[in-house]
């Protein structure tokens, strides 16, 4: 569980930094993107609560869910954000 807690903390820190960047550069899909972040954090917090209380076992299925969410989020959203930021950088200077 120590590793899971570390990964959650790292993910939250990443989300905070990413959200600050989106706000700073006026990313038009900020609201939707932030909701996705918030939903994942809440879902994972609930999974951890269930695992720690013995209601759920940490299984490959849960680990795969988390990995799949991250991959899908990166492909569907973070690449779009990256293109937006790259275009913004091209307009600076």
Secondary structure, DSSP 8 states (H G I E B T S, - for coil): -HHHHHHHHHHHHHHHHHHHHHHHTT-TTHHHHHHHHHHHHHHHHHHHHHHHTTSS---HHHHHHHHHHHHHHIIIIIHHHHHHHHHHHHT--
